[in-house]
Every structure is written in structure tokens, then in C-alpha cells.
Amino acid sequence: MPAGLTEPVHSWLRRRRAACRGPAADRGLSTVEVVILAPVMILFILVLVAFGQLVDGRGAIDGAARDAARAGSIQKDHALAMSEARRAAESDLADVCSGPVSVVQTSSGFNPDVDPFFTVEVSCQVRGLAMLGLDVPTHLSAHFSSPLDPYRRAA
């Protein structure tokens, strides 16, 4: 190649490289950032929503246990007390649990002379992280005690 031809090619390459170092060199970089970061941000938001559902489920189960213990403690007999406790817990947890609601009496009986408290355990399967496909156990339970009302309802 003649020496005269290589000089213009080298100067053209130098000018082109200098032009690419400016703002034009960053062209398309924001598209790459969005393509990489958008799924990460969406996943982060879904995880926050899932943990929010777990926290909400925990509060709902605690409230259902409180309501179930109170509903059972004001009834006259044991069978009606368990029926009302179960009904109170199921109505509180209708939109929180994905499975059946379990209500179990954990106090010793229904006699105020033996045990003056009506204690229940409420448990159920909460949706939580299942929406993300994560196999994290989300079976929550709560205990609550309510004193037996001395002026309980008549049968």
C-alpha cells in the first residue's frame, strides 16, 4: 500500500474513535439497564407483597384466636362454645386462609372452678409465598385465652 493512502485512513479512524468516546458511545446503554433491572425490580416487588401477605395473615390469625376465645367464653355449655368459637374464627379468616380453619380448645374444660379460662388454638394454611412458587411452610397458628364469663348466656 502506498504511504499516502494509509495516512488518511489512520486520521479517519482517530477522528471516529474520538467521536465515539462522547455521548454517542453511551447510546443503547439505558436499554440494557432496563432489560436487566426490570425483572429484578418486579421480583423484588412480588417478594415484598408475599411477605406482606404473611404479616397480614399473622395478624388475622391472632385476631381470629382472640375472637374465637371470646365467643366461646360467653356461651353456656361446651358444645355451643366450640361451635361459636369455630364460627367466629372461620368468619375472620375467610379471605386469609387457603385451606380449612382449625379451632382446638387447649384449656382443661369448661368449668370455672377447675379452669377459669377458655383457651383455643386457631391454625390454617396462609397463602403467603405460594404465589411466587416458593415452597415455604406457611401454616400459622395462634393461641388465646379468655376468662369464662360468670354471666354466660342462658341455653
NORGICOR-V629254 format. One record per residue. SS is DSSP state (helix for helix, strand for strand, loop for the rest). PSI is psi in radians with two decimals (999 if undefined). D_CENTER is the distance of its C-alpha to the mean C-alpha in Angstrom with 2 decimals. Layout:
# NORGICOR-V629254
ss: (SS,SS)
psi: (PSI,PSI)
d_center: (D_CENTER,D_CENTER)
This chain:
# NORGICOR-V629254
ss: (loop,loop,helix,helix,helix,helix,helix,helix,helix,helix,helix,helix,helix,helix,helix,helix,helix,helix,helix,helix,loop,loop,helix,helix,helix,helix,loop,loop,helix,helix,helix,helix,helix,helix,helix,helix,helix,helix,helix,helix,helix,helix,helix,helix,helix,helix,helix,helix,helix,helix,helix,helix,helix,helix,helix,helix,helix,helix,helix,helix,helix,helix,helix,helix,helix,helix,helix,helix,helix,helix,helix,helix,helix,loop,loop,loop,loop,helix,helix,helix,helix,helix,helix,helix,helix,helix,helix,helix,helix,helix,helix,helix,loop,loop,loop,loop,strand,loop,loop,loop,loop,strand,strand,strand,strand,loop,loop,loop,loop,loop,loop,loop,loop,loop,loop,loop,strand,strand,strand,strand,strand,strand,strand,strand,strand,strand,loop,helix,helix,helix,helix,helix,loop,loop,loop,loop,loop,loop,strand,strand,strand,strand,strand,strand,strand,strand,strand,loop,loop,loop,loop,loop,loop,loop,loop)
psi: (2.41,2.64,-0.51,-0.49,-0.55,-0.52,-0.85,-0.60,-0.76,-0.70,-0.62,-0.72,-0.69,-0.75,-0.69,-0.75,-0.68,-0.66,-0.59,-0.30,-0.23,-2.70,-0.45,-0.40,-0.42,0.04,2.25,-0.15,-0.67,-0.55,-0.73,-0.72,-0.75,-0.74,-0.63,-0.75,-0.45,-0.86,-0.61,-0.75,-0.69,-0.75,-0.72,-0.75,-0.70,-0.67,-0.71,-0.73,-0.74,-0.78,-0.56,-0.67,-0.63,-0.74,-0.74,-0.70,-0.67,-0.79,-0.67,-0.67,-0.67,-0.76,-0.65,-0.66,-0.71,-0.82,-0.66,-0.73,-0.71,-0.74,-0.64,-0.55,-0.30,0.08,2.80,-0.74,2.93,-0.77,-0.78,-0.62,-0.79,-0.65,-0.78,-0.63,-0.77,-0.73,-0.71,-0.77,-0.75,-0.65,-0.58,-0.59,0.29,-0.69,0.13,-0.72,2.57,-0.11,-2.89,2.64,2.25,2.24,2.04,2.31,2.24,-0.06,2.90,-0.39,-2.73,0.49,2.10,-0.33,-0.53,-0.93,1.94,0.16,2.58,1.92,2.31,2.72,2.18,2.31,2.68,2.98,2.13,2.52,-1.04,-2.09,0.01,-0.47,-0.34,-0.07,0.21,2.32,1.21,2.24,2.20,0.60,1.93,2.60,2.75,2.57,2.57,2.55,2.49,2.38,2.47,2.26,2.17,-0.35,0.87,2.77,2.58,2.55,999)
d_center: (72.20,74.30,73.34,73.20,70.37,68.01,68.17,66.66,63.91,62.88,62.95,60.90,58.24,58.19,57.74,54.96,53.05,53.49,52.17,49.04,48.17,47.50,44.71,45.39,44.18,40.57,40.63,37.64,35.66,33.08,32.55,31.83,29.37,27.46,27.51,26.14,23.61,22.16,20.21,19.00,17.81,16.09,14.26,13.30,11.97,9.92,8.43,7.82,6.23,3.88,3.51,4.02,2.39,2.72,5.44,6.43,6.76,8.68,10.75,11.49,12.69,14.73,16.23,17.01,18.76,20.71,21.75,22.70,24.81,26.51,27.23,28.75,30.72,32.76,34.02,37.49,37.05,34.58,34.04,33.31,31.02,28.82,28.94,27.88,25.13,23.68,24.13,22.43,19.31,19.16,19.66,16.88,14.29,15.75,13.04,9.97,11.32,12.53,15.47,18.02,17.58,19.78,21.80,24.30,26.86,27.24,30.12,33.66,34.88,35.51,38.63,38.54,41.46,39.60,36.03,35.51,31.71,29.58,26.53,23.78,20.80,18.03,15.67,13.78,11.64,8.03,7.15,3.97,6.29,9.21,9.52,10.63,12.94,11.90,13.18,11.04,11.68,8.99,11.81,11.45,14.64,16.35,20.07,22.06,25.81,27.95,31.72,33.83,35.40,39.20,39.76,37.63,38.10,41.17,40.82)
